[in-house]
């Protein structure tokens, strides 16, 4: 969908333009909100993304889960595959990961966890919008991994986006395969910009 392509470009550029200092400040607030969330407090197995490029830095959450003796699982992206495996990690040491083309980390050692064992999914995104029903829609990077994953975890597992406020728009186009989020946790430092979709 052309509108999604344009939104991805615009919001990624906006996010990339924010200084590393500001993104670190926003990330700290978002992580604090995540760790205080009732769904997080209850969860024993937390599925979370390994941040790359200018995404929300999730390190604080991952380290907190590990320190509390619970399980952290991360996605395993398989090229040209519809599978959505998840593997447990015990460290963020770079030596434990292979680095992909865009700096994405993949654990060298896979210890796959059944999706039925996941209690909470923190979801990355490029663009998000609230709905009238109190949930949120999202646009990801286009591979569809999280849309497929969210159809495979248990139906009532909380699905929570982590993103900067500047990634919010007022509405998003929705396709049949798009999965809704229960909410998006974001910072309070930046107000939402107005986006103009440039059409070629």
MARDO-742606 format. One record per atom (N, C-alpha, C): x, y, z; residue number from 1; residue in one letter. Coordinates in steps of 0.2 Angstrom, whole numbers. Atoms other than C-alpha are relative to their C-alpha. Example, Ala and Ser with C-alpha at 12.3 -4.5 7.8 and 13.67 -1.06 7.14 Angstrom:
<nubas>
NUBA, px, py, pz, nr, rest
NUBA, 4, -6, 0, 1, A;
NUBA, 62, -22, 39, 1, A;
NUBA, 4, 6, 0, 1, A;
NUBA, -4, -6, -1, 2, S;
NUBA, 68, -5, 36, 2, S;
NUBA, -4, 5, 3, 2, S;
</nubas>
This chain:
<nubas>
NUBA, px, py, pz, nr, rest
NUBA, 4, -6, 0, 1, X;
NUBA, 0, 0, 0, 1, X;
NUBA, 4, 6, 0, 1, X;
NUBA, -5, -5, 1, 2, X;
NUBA, 8, 16, -6, 2, X;
NUBA, 0, 5, 6, 2, X;
NUBA, 0, -4, -6, 3, X;
NUBA, 2, 26, 9, 3, X;
NUBA, 5, -2, 6, 3, X;
NUBA, -4, 2, -5, 4, X;
NUBA, 11, 15, 21, 4, X;
NUBA, 7, 1, -2, 4, X;
NUBA, -7, -1, 2, 5, X;
NUBA, 27, 16, 11, 5, X;
NUBA, 2, 7, 1, 5, X;
NUBA, -2, -7, -1, 6, X;
NUBA, 27, 35, 12, 6, X;
NUBA, 0, 1, 7, 6, X;
NUBA, 0, -1, -8, 7, X;
NUBA, 23, 34, 31, 7, X;
NUBA, 6, -3, 3, 7, X;
NUBA, -7, 3, -3, 8, X;
NUBA, 38, 23, 34, 8, X;
NUBA, 6, 4, -2, 8, X;
NUBA, -5, -4, 1, 9, X;
NUBA, 49, 34, 25, 9, X;
NUBA, 1, 6, 4, 9, X;
NUBA, 1, -6, -3, 10, X;
NUBA, 43, 50, 33, 10, X;
NUBA, 2, -1, 8, 10, X;
NUBA, -1, 1, -7, 11, X;
NUBA, 43, 43, 51, 11, X;
NUBA, 7, -2, 2, 11, X;
NUBA, -7, 2, -2, 12, X;
NUBA, 59, 34, 50, 12, X;
NUBA, 5, 6, -1, 12, X;
NUBA, -5, -6, 0, 13, X;
NUBA, 68, 50, 44, 13, X;
NUBA, -1, 4, 6, 13, X;
NUBA, 1, -5, -6, 14, X;
NUBA, 60, 60, 58, 14, X;
NUBA, 3, -4, 6, 14, X;
NUBA, -3, 4, -6, 15, X;
NUBA, 65, 46, 71, 15, X;
NUBA, 8, 1, 0, 15, X;
NUBA, -8, 0, 1, 16, X;
NUBA, 83, 46, 64, 16, X;
NUBA, 3, 7, 1, 16, X;
NUBA, -2, -7, -1, 17, X;
NUBA, 84, 65, 65, 17, X;
NUBA, 0, 2, 7, 17, X;
NUBA, 0, -2, -8, 18, X;
NUBA, 81, 65, 84, 18, X;
NUBA, 7, -2, 2, 18, X;
NUBA, -7, 1, -2, 19, X;
NUBA, 98, 66, 93, 19, X;
NUBA, 0, -6, 4, 19, X;
NUBA, -1, 6, -4, 20, X;
NUBA, 105, 51, 102, 20, X;
NUBA, -2, 1, 7, 20, X;
NUBA, 1, -2, -7, 21, X;
NUBA, 104, 60, 118, 21, X;
NUBA, -8, 0, 1, 21, X;
NUBA, 7, 0, -1, 22, X;
NUBA, 85, 63, 116, 22, X;
NUBA, -3, -7, -1, 22, X;
NUBA, 3, 6, 1, 23, X;
NUBA, 81, 46, 110, 23, X;
NUBA, 2, -4, 7, 23, X;
NUBA, -2, 4, -7, 24, X;
NUBA, 91, 39, 126, 24, X;
NUBA, -5, 2, 5, 24, X;
NUBA, 5, -3, -5, 25, X;
NUBA, 80, 51, 137, 25, X;
NUBA, -7, -3, -1, 25, X;
NUBA, 7, 3, 1, 26, X;
NUBA, 64, 45, 129, 26, X;
NUBA, 0, -7, 1, 26, X;
NUBA, 0, 7, -1, 27, X;
NUBA, 69, 27, 129, 27, X;
NUBA, 0, -2, 8, 27, X;
NUBA, 0, 1, -7, 28, X;
NUBA, 72, 28, 148, 28, X;
NUBA, -7, 1, 3, 28, X;
NUBA, 6, -1, -3, 29, X;
NUBA, 55, 35, 151, 29, X;
NUBA, -5, -6, -2, 29, X;
NUBA, 4, 5, 2, 30, X;
NUBA, 47, 22, 140, 30, X;
NUBA, 1, -7, 3, 30, X;
NUBA, -2, 6, -3, 31, X;
NUBA, 56, 8, 148, 31, X;
NUBA, -3, 0, 7, 31, X;
NUBA, 3, -1, -6, 32, X;
NUBA, 51, 14, 165, 32, X;
NUBA, -8, -1, 0, 32, X;
NUBA, 7, 1, 1, 33, X;
NUBA, 33, 14, 160, 33, X;
NUBA, -2, -7, -1, 33, X;
NUBA, 1, 7, 2, 34, X;
NUBA, 34, -3, 153, 34, X;
NUBA, 1, -5, 6, 34, X;
NUBA, -1, 4, -6, 35, X;
NUBA, 42, -10, 169, 35, X;
NUBA, -5, 1, 6, 35, X;
NUBA, 5, -1, -5, 36, X;
NUBA, 28, -3, 179, 36, X;
NUBA, -7, -2, -2, 36, X;
NUBA, 6, 2, 3, 37, X;
NUBA, 15, -10, 168, 37, X;
NUBA, -3, -6, 4, 37, X;
NUBA, 2, 6, -3, 38, X;
NUBA, 4, -23, 177, 38, X;
NUBA, 1, -6, -4, 38, X;
NUBA, -2, 6, 4, 39, X;
NUBA, 6, -35, 162, 39, X;
NUBA, 7, -2, 0, 39, X;
NUBA, -7, 2, -1, 40, X;
NUBA, 24, -34, 164, 40, X;
NUBA, 2, -3, 6, 40, X;
NUBA, -1, 3, -6, 41, X;
NUBA, 24, -37, 182, 41, X;
NUBA, -2, -7, 1, 41, X;
NUBA, 2, 7, 0, 42, X;
NUBA, 14, -53, 180, 42, X;
NUBA, 3, -5, -4, 42, X;
NUBA, -3, 5, 5, 43, X;
NUBA, 23, -60, 165, 43, X;
NUBA, 6, -4, 3, 43, X;
NUBA, -5, 4, -2, 44, X;
NUBA, 35, -74, 168, 44, X;
NUBA, 5, -1, -7, 44, X;
NUBA, -4, 0, 7, 45, X;
NUBA, 41, -75, 149, 45, X;
NUBA, -2, 6, -4, 45, X;
NUBA, 1, -6, 4, 46, X;
NUBA, 43, -59, 140, 46, X;
NUBA, 3, 0, -7, 46, X;
NUBA, -3, 0, 7, 47, X;
NUBA, 45, -58, 121, 47, X;
NUBA, 1, 8, -1, 47, X;
NUBA, -2, -7, 2, 48, X;
NUBA, 54, -42, 116, 48, X;
NUBA, 5, 1, -5, 48, X;
NUBA, -5, -1, 5, 49, X;
NUBA, 64, -35, 102, 49, X;
NUBA, 6, 3, 2, 49, X;
NUBA, -7, -2, -1, 50, X;
NUBA, 82, -32, 101, 50, X;
NUBA, 1, 7, -4, 50, X;
NUBA, 0, -7, 4, 51, X;
NUBA, 83, -13, 96, 51, X;
NUBA, 6, 0, -5, 51, X;
NUBA, -5, -1, 5, 52, X;
NUBA, 92, -8, 81, 52, X;
NUBA, -1, 7, -3, 52, X;
NUBA, 1, -7, 3, 53, X;
NUBA, 95, 9, 72, 53, X;
NUBA, -2, 4, 5, 53, X;
NUBA, 2, -6, -4, 54, X;
NUBA, 85, 23, 80, 54, X;
NUBA, -6, -2, 4, 54, X;
NUBA, 6, 2, -4, 55, X;
NUBA, 72, 12, 89, 55, X;
NUBA, 1, 1, 7, 55, X;
NUBA, 0, 0, -7, 56, X;
NUBA, 67, 13, 107, 56, X;
NUBA, 5, -5, 3, 56, X;
NUBA, -5, 4, -3, 57, X;
NUBA, 82, 6, 117, 57, X;
NUBA, -3, -5, 5, 57, X;
NUBA, 3, 5, -5, 58, X;
NUBA, 75, -10, 126, 58, X;
NUBA, 5, -3, 5, 58, X;
NUBA, -5, 3, -4, 59, X;
NUBA, 91, -14, 135, 59, X;
NUBA, -2, -1, 7, 59, X;
NUBA, 2, 0, -7, 60, X;
NUBA, 84, -9, 152, 60, X;
NUBA, -5, -5, 2, 60, X;
NUBA, 5, 5, -2, 61, X;
NUBA, 69, -20, 151, 61, X;
NUBA, 3, -7, 0, 61, X;
NUBA, -3, 7, 1, 62, X;
NUBA, 79, -35, 145, 62, X;
NUBA, 4, -1, 6, 62, X;
NUBA, -4, 1, -6, 63, X;
NUBA, 91, -33, 159, 63, X;
NUBA, -4, -1, 7, 63, X;
NUBA, 5, 1, -6, 64, X;
NUBA, 77, -31, 172, 64, X;
NUBA, -3, -6, 0, 64, X;
NUBA, 3, 6, 0, 65, X;
NUBA, 68, -46, 166, 65, X;
NUBA, 5, -6, 2, 65, X;
NUBA, -5, 5, -1, 66, X;
NUBA, 84, -56, 167, 66, X;
NUBA, 2, 0, 8, 66, X;
NUBA, -2, -1, -7, 67, X;
NUBA, 89, -49, 185, 67, X;
NUBA, -5, -3, 4, 67, X;
NUBA, 5, 2, -4, 68, X;
NUBA, 72, -54, 191, 68, X;
NUBA, -1, -8, -1, 68, X;
NUBA, 1, 7, 1, 69, X;
NUBA, 74, -72, 186, 69, X;
NUBA, -5, -3, -5, 69, X;
NUBA, 5, 2, 5, 70, X;
NUBA, 62, -72, 172, 70, X;
NUBA, 3, -2, -7, 70, X;
NUBA, -3, 2, 6, 71, X;
NUBA, 64, -77, 154, 71, X;
NUBA, -1, 6, -5, 71, X;
NUBA, 1, -5, 5, 72, X;
NUBA, 67, -65, 140, 72, X;
NUBA, 1, -4, -7, 72, X;
NUBA, -1, 4, 7, 73, X;
NUBA, 64, -72, 122, 73, X;
NUBA, -1, 6, -5, 73, X;
NUBA, 0, -5, 5, 74, X;
NUBA, 67, -62, 106, 74, X;
NUBA, -1, -4, -7, 74, X;
NUBA, 2, 3, 6, 75, X;
NUBA, 62, -65, 88, 75, X;
NUBA, 6, -3, -4, 75, X;
NUBA, -5, 2, 5, 76, X;
NUBA, 72, -75, 75, 76, X;
NUBA, -3, 1, -6, 76, X;
NUBA, 3, -2, 7, 77, X;
NUBA, 69, -68, 58, 77, X;
NUBA, 3, -5, -5, 77, X;
NUBA, -2, 5, 5, 78, X;
NUBA, 70, -82, 45, 78, X;
NUBA, -1, 3, -7, 78, X;
NUBA, 1, -3, 7, 79, X;
NUBA, 73, -75, 27, 79, X;
NUBA, -5, -5, -4, 79, X;
NUBA, 4, 3, 4, 80, X;
NUBA, 59, -80, 15, 80, X;
NUBA, -4, -6, 3, 80, X;
NUBA, 4, 5, -4, 81, X;
NUBA, 49, -89, 29, 81, X;
NUBA, -6, 3, 3, 81, X;
NUBA, 6, -3, -4, 82, X;
NUBA, 32, -87, 37, 82, X;
NUBA, 0, -2, 7, 82, X;
NUBA, 0, 2, -7, 83, X;
NUBA, 38, -95, 53, 83, X;
NUBA, 2, 6, 5, 83, X;
NUBA, -1, -6, -5, 84, X;
NUBA, 39, -84, 69, 84, X;
NUBA, 3, -3, 6, 84, X;
NUBA, -3, 3, -6, 85, X;
NUBA, 51, -93, 80, 85, X;
NUBA, 3, 5, 5, 85, X;
NUBA, -3, -5, -5, 86, X;
NUBA, 57, -85, 97, 86, X;
NUBA, 5, -4, 4, 86, X;
NUBA, -5, 4, -3, 87, X;
NUBA, 72, -90, 106, 87, X;
NUBA, 2, 4, 7, 87, X;
NUBA, -2, -3, -6, 88, X;
NUBA, 78, -87, 124, 88, X;
NUBA, 7, 3, 0, 88, X;
NUBA, -7, -2, -1, 89, X;
NUBA, 93, -76, 128, 89, X;
NUBA, 1, 2, 7, 89, X;
NUBA, -2, -1, -7, 90, X;
NUBA, 103, -74, 144, 90, X;
NUBA, 5, 6, 0, 90, X;
NUBA, -5, -5, 0, 91, X;
NUBA, 115, -60, 139, 91, X;
NUBA, -1, 5, -6, 91, X;
NUBA, 0, -5, 5, 92, X;
NUBA, 116, -44, 128, 92, X;
NUBA, 7, 1, -3, 92, X;
NUBA, -7, 0, 3, 93, X;
NUBA, 135, -47, 125, 93, X;
NUBA, 0, -1, -7, 93, X;
NUBA, 0, 0, 7, 94, X;
NUBA, 138, -43, 107, 94, X;
NUBA, 3, -7, -3, 94, X;
NUBA, -3, 6, 2, 95, X;
NUBA, 149, -59, 106, 95, X;
NUBA, -5, -6, -1, 95, X;
NUBA, 5, 5, 0, 96, X;
NUBA, 133, -69, 108, 96, X;
NUBA, -4, 0, -6, 96, X;
NUBA, 5, -2, 6, 97, X;
NUBA, 125, -62, 92, 97, X;
NUBA, 4, 0, -6, 97, X;
NUBA, -3, -2, 7, 98, X;
NUBA, 128, -62, 73, 98, X;
NUBA, -4, 6, -1, 98, X;
NUBA, 3, -6, 2, 99, X;
NUBA, 125, -45, 66, 99, X;
NUBA, -2, 0, -7, 99, X;
NUBA, 2, 1, 7, 100, X;
NUBA, 115, -44, 50, 100, X;
NUBA, 1, 7, -3, 100, X;
NUBA, -2, -6, 5, 101, X;
NUBA, 116, -31, 36, 101, X;
NUBA, -2, 6, 3, 101, X;
NUBA, 2, -7, -2, 102, X;
NUBA, 107, -17, 45, 102, X;
NUBA, 1, 0, 8, 102, X;
NUBA, -1, 0, -7, 103, X;
NUBA, 114, -21, 62, 103, X;
NUBA, -5, -4, 5, 103, X;
NUBA, 5, 4, -4, 104, X;
NUBA, 100, -33, 68, 104, X;
NUBA, 4, -5, 3, 104, X;
NUBA, -3, 5, -4, 105, X;
NUBA, 106, -45, 81, 105, X;
NUBA, -4, -7, -1, 105, X;
NUBA, 4, 7, 0, 106, X;
NUBA, 102, -64, 79, 106, X;
NUBA, 5, -4, 5, 106, X;
NUBA, -3, 4, -5, 107, X;
NUBA, 107, -75, 94, 107, X;
NUBA, 4, -6, -4, 107, X;
NUBA, -4, 5, 3, 108, X;
NUBA, 121, -87, 89, 108, X;
NUBA, -3, -7, 2, 108, X;
NUBA, 2, 6, -3, 109, X;
NUBA, 114, -100, 100, 109, X;
NUBA, -8, 0, 1, 109, X;
NUBA, 8, 0, 0, 110, X;
NUBA, 95, -104, 98, 110, X;
NUBA, -2, -5, 5, 110, X;
NUBA, 3, 4, -4, 111, X;
NUBA, 85, -110, 112, 111, X;
NUBA, -7, 1, 0, 111, X;
NUBA, 6, -2, 2, 112, X;
NUBA, 68, -110, 105, 112, X;
NUBA, -5, -1, 6, 112, X;
NUBA, 5, 0, -5, 113, X;
NUBA, 53, -106, 116, 113, X;
NUBA, -7, -1, -3, 113, X;
NUBA, 7, 1, 3, 114, X;
NUBA, 35, -112, 112, 114, X;
NUBA, -4, 7, 1, 114, X;
NUBA, 4, -6, 0, 115, X;
NUBA, 24, -97, 108, 115, X;
NUBA, -5, 0, 5, 115, X;
NUBA, 5, 1, -5, 116, X;
NUBA, 11, -104, 120, 116, X;
NUBA, 3, 2, 7, 116, X;
NUBA, -3, -2, -6, 117, X;
NUBA, 23, -100, 134, 117, X;
NUBA, 1, 7, 1, 117, X;
NUBA, -1, -8, 0, 118, X;
NUBA, 24, -81, 130, 118, X;
NUBA, -6, 3, 4, 118, X;
NUBA, 5, -4, -4, 119, X;
NUBA, 15, -70, 143, 119, X;
NUBA, -1, 7, -2, 119, X;
NUBA, 0, -7, 2, 120, X;
NUBA, 18, -53, 135, 120, X;
NUBA, 4, 1, -6, 120, X;
NUBA, -4, -2, 6, 121, X;
NUBA, 24, -46, 118, 121, X;
NUBA, 1, 7, 0, 121, X;
NUBA, -2, -7, 1, 122, X;
NUBA, 33, -30, 117, 122, X;
NUBA, 1, 1, -8, 122, X;
NUBA, 0, 0, 7, 123, X;
NUBA, 31, -25, 99, 123, X;
NUBA, 3, 7, -3, 123, X;
NUBA, -3, -6, 3, 124, X;
NUBA, 42, -13, 88, 124, X;
NUBA, -5, 3, -5, 124, X;
NUBA, 4, -2, 6, 125, X;
NUBA, 35, -2, 75, 125, X;
NUBA, 3, 7, -3, 125, X;
NUBA, -2, -6, 3, 126, X;
NUBA, 38, 13, 64, 126, X;
NUBA, -5, 5, 1, 126, X;
NUBA, 5, -5, 0, 127, X;
NUBA, 21, 22, 64, 127, X;
NUBA, -6, -3, 4, 127, X;
NUBA, 6, 3, -4, 128, X;
NUBA, 6, 20, 76, 128, X;
NUBA, -5, 5, 0, 128, X;
NUBA, 6, -5, 0, 129, X;
NUBA, -11, 28, 78, 129, X;
NUBA, -5, -4, 5, 129, X;
NUBA, 5, 3, -5, 130, X;
NUBA, -24, 26, 92, 130, X;
NUBA, -7, -1, -4, 130, X;
NUBA, 6, 1, 4, 131, X;
NUBA, -41, 19, 87, 131, X;
NUBA, -6, 3, 5, 131, X;
NUBA, 6, -3, -4, 132, X;
NUBA, -59, 25, 93, 132, X;
NUBA, -2, -6, 6, 132, X;
NUBA, 2, 5, -4, 133, X;
NUBA, -60, 8, 102, 133, X;
NUBA, 5, -1, 6, 133, X;
NUBA, -5, 0, -6, 134, X;
NUBA, -45, 12, 114, 134, X;
NUBA, 6, -5, -2, 134, X;
NUBA, -6, 4, 1, 135, X;
NUBA, -33, 1, 105, 135, X;
NUBA, 5, 4, -5, 135, X;
NUBA, -4, -4, 5, 136, X;
NUBA, -19, 5, 92, 136, X;
NUBA, 2, -4, -6, 136, X;
NUBA, -3, 3, 6, 137, X;
NUBA, -14, 1, 75, 137, X;
NUBA, 7, 2, -1, 137, X;
NUBA, -8, -1, 1, 138, X;
NUBA, 4, 0, 69, 138, X;
NUBA, 2, -1, -8, 138, X;
NUBA, -3, 2, 6, 139, X;
NUBA, 14, 0, 53, 139, X;
NUBA, 8, -2, 2, 139, X;
NUBA, -7, 3, -2, 140, X;
NUBA, 30, -11, 55, 140, X;
NUBA, 5, 2, -6, 140, X;
NUBA, -5, -1, 5, 141, X;
NUBA, 45, -13, 43, 141, X;
NUBA, -2, -3, -7, 141, X;
NUBA, 2, 3, 6, 142, X;
NUBA, 35, -23, 30, 142, X;
NUBA, 1, -7, -1, 142, X;
NUBA, -2, 8, 1, 143, X;
NUBA, 41, -41, 33, 143, X;
NUBA, -6, -4, 3, 143, X;
NUBA, 6, 4, -3, 144, X;
NUBA, 25, -46, 43, 144, X;
NUBA, 1, -4, 5, 144, X;
NUBA, -2, 5, -5, 145, X;
NUBA, 34, -55, 56, 145, X;
NUBA, -5, 1, 6, 145, X;
NUBA, 4, -1, -6, 146, X;
NUBA, 24, -47, 71, 146, X;
NUBA, -7, -1, -2, 146, X;
NUBA, 7, 1, 1, 147, X;
NUBA, 7, -48, 62, 147, X;
NUBA, -1, -8, 0, 147, X;
NUBA, 1, 7, 0, 148, X;
NUBA, 10, -67, 60, 148, X;
NUBA, 1, -3, 7, 148, X;
NUBA, -1, 2, -7, 149, X;
NUBA, 17, -69, 78, 149, X;
NUBA, -6, 1, 4, 149, X;
NUBA, 6, -2, -5, 150, X;
NUBA, 2, -60, 86, 150, X;
NUBA, -6, -4, -2, 150, X;
NUBA, 6, 5, 1, 151, X;
NUBA, -10, -73, 78, 151, X;
NUBA, 2, -6, 3, 151, X;
NUBA, -2, 7, -2, 152, X;
NUBA, 0, -87, 85, 152, X;
NUBA, 1, -1, 8, 152, X;
NUBA, 0, 0, -7, 153, X;
NUBA, 2, -82, 103, 153, X;
NUBA, -7, -1, 3, 153, X;
NUBA, 7, 1, -3, 154, X;
NUBA, -12, -86, 116, 154, X;
NUBA, -4, 7, -1, 154, X;
NUBA, 4, -5, 2, 155, X;
NUBA, -27, -75, 112, 155, X;
NUBA, 0, 6, 5, 155, X;
NUBA, 1, -5, -5, 156, X;
NUBA, -27, -65, 128, 156, X;
NUBA, 7, 3, 2, 156, X;
NUBA, -6, -2, -2, 157, X;
NUBA, -8, -62, 129, 157, X;
NUBA, 1, 8, -2, 157, X;
NUBA, -1, -7, 2, 158, X;
NUBA, -5, -43, 130, 158, X;
NUBA, 5, 2, -5, 158, X;
NUBA, -5, -2, 5, 159, X;
NUBA, 3, -35, 115, 159, X;
NUBA, 0, 8, 0, 159, X;
NUBA, -2, -7, -2, 160, X;
NUBA, 11, -18, 119, 160, X;
NUBA, 5, 3, -5, 160, X;
NUBA, -5, -3, 4, 161, X;
NUBA, 20, -7, 107, 161, X;
NUBA, 4, 5, 4, 161, X;
NUBA, -4, -5, -3, 162, X;
NUBA, 35, 3, 112, 162, X;
NUBA, 3, 5, -6, 162, X;
NUBA, -2, -5, 5, 163, X;
NUBA, 38, 19, 102, 163, X;
NUBA, 1, 7, 3, 163, X;
NUBA, 0, -7, -2, 164, X;
NUBA, 42, 37, 103, 164, X;
NUBA, -6, 4, -2, 164, X;
NUBA, 6, -4, 1, 165, X;
NUBA, 28, 50, 103, 165, X;
NUBA, 0, 3, -7, 165, X;
NUBA, 0, -3, 6, 166, X;
NUBA, 34, 57, 87, 166, X;
NUBA, -1, -5, -6, 166, X;
NUBA, 2, 5, 5, 167, X;
NUBA, 30, 41, 78, 167, X;
NUBA, -8, -1, -1, 167, X;
NUBA, 8, 0, 0, 168, X;
NUBA, 11, 44, 81, 168, X;
NUBA, -3, 4, -6, 168, X;
NUBA, 4, -4, 5, 169, X;
NUBA, -1, 49, 67, 169, X;
NUBA, -7, -1, 3, 169, X;
NUBA, 7, 0, -2, 170, X;
NUBA, -20, 52, 69, 170, X;
NUBA, -3, -6, -3, 170, X;
NUBA, 4, 5, 2, 171, X;
NUBA, -25, 38, 58, 171, X;
NUBA, 5, -4, -5, 171, X;
NUBA, -4, 4, 5, 172, X;
NUBA, -17, 23, 48, 172, X;
NUBA, -5, -4, -4, 172, X;
NUBA, 4, 4, 5, 173, X;
NUBA, -24, 13, 33, 173, X;
NUBA, 1, -7, 3, 173, X;
NUBA, 0, 7, -3, 174, X;
NUBA, -28, -5, 39, 174, X;
NUBA, -2, -5, -5, 174, X;
NUBA, 1, 6, 5, 175, X;
NUBA, -27, -21, 29, 175, X;
NUBA, -2, -6, 4, 175, X;
NUBA, 3, 5, -3, 176, X;
NUBA, -35, -37, 33, 176, X;
NUBA, 5, -4, 5, 176, X;
NUBA, -5, 4, -4, 177, X;
NUBA, -18, -45, 40, 177, X;
NUBA, 2, 4, 6, 177, X;
NUBA, -3, -5, -5, 178, X;
NUBA, -14, -30, 51, 178, X;
NUBA, -3, -2, 7, 178, X;
NUBA, 1, 2, -7, 179, X;
NUBA, -14, -35, 70, 179, X;
NUBA, 0, 6, 4, 179, X;
NUBA, 0, -5, -5, 180, X;
NUBA, -20, -23, 83, 180, X;
NUBA, 4, -1, 6, 180, X;
NUBA, -4, 0, -6, 181, X;
NUBA, -10, -18, 98, 181, X;
NUBA, -5, 2, 6, 181, X;
NUBA, 4, -2, -6, 182, X;
NUBA, -18, -16, 116, 182, X;
NUBA, 1, 7, 1, 182, X;
NUBA, -2, -7, -1, 183, X;
NUBA, -8, 0, 118, 183, X;
NUBA, 7, 1, -2, 183, X;
NUBA, -7, -2, 1, 184, X;
NUBA, 8, 9, 114, 184, X;
NUBA, 2, 4, 6, 184, X;
NUBA, -3, -4, -5, 185, X;
NUBA, 19, 15, 128, 185, X;
NUBA, 5, 5, -4, 185, X;
NUBA, -4, -5, 3, 186, X;
NUBA, 28, 31, 123, 186, X;
NUBA, 2, 5, 5, 186, X;
NUBA, -3, -5, -5, 187, X;
NUBA, 37, 46, 130, 187, X;
NUBA, -5, 6, 0, 187, X;
NUBA, 5, -6, -1, 188, X;
NUBA, 29, 63, 135, 188, X;
NUBA, 4, 6, -2, 188, X;
NUBA, -4, -6, 1, 189, X;
NUBA, 43, 74, 129, 189, X;
NUBA, -1, 4, -7, 189, X;
NUBA, 1, -3, 7, 190, X;
NUBA, 38, 77, 110, 190, X;
NUBA, -7, -1, -1, 190, X;
NUBA, 6, 0, 2, 191, X;
NUBA, 22, 82, 104, 191, X;
NUBA, -1, -3, -7, 191, X;
NUBA, 1, 3, 6, 192, X;
NUBA, 14, 74, 89, 192, X;
NUBA, 1, 5, -6, 192, X;
NUBA, 0, -4, 6, 193, X;
NUBA, 19, 81, 72, 193, X;
NUBA, -6, -1, -5, 193, X;
NUBA, 5, 1, 6, 194, X;
NUBA, 7, 84, 57, 194, X;
NUBA, 4, -3, -6, 194, X;
NUBA, -3, 3, 6, 195, X;
NUBA, 11, 72, 43, 195, X;
NUBA, -3, 2, -6, 195, X;
NUBA, 2, -1, 6, 196, X;
NUBA, 9, 76, 25, 196, X;
NUBA, 2, -5, -5, 196, X;
NUBA, -2, 6, 4, 197, X;
NUBA, 9, 61, 14, 197, X;
NUBA, 1, 3, -7, 197, X;
NUBA, -2, -2, 7, 198, X;
NUBA, 18, 65, -2, 198, X;
NUBA, -1, -5, -5, 198, X;
NUBA, 1, 5, 5, 199, X;
NUBA, 12, 56, -17, 199, X;
NUBA, 3, 2, -6, 199, X;
NUBA, -4, -1, 7, 200, X;
NUBA, 22, 54, -33, 200, X;
NUBA, -5, 0, -6, 200, X;
</nubas>
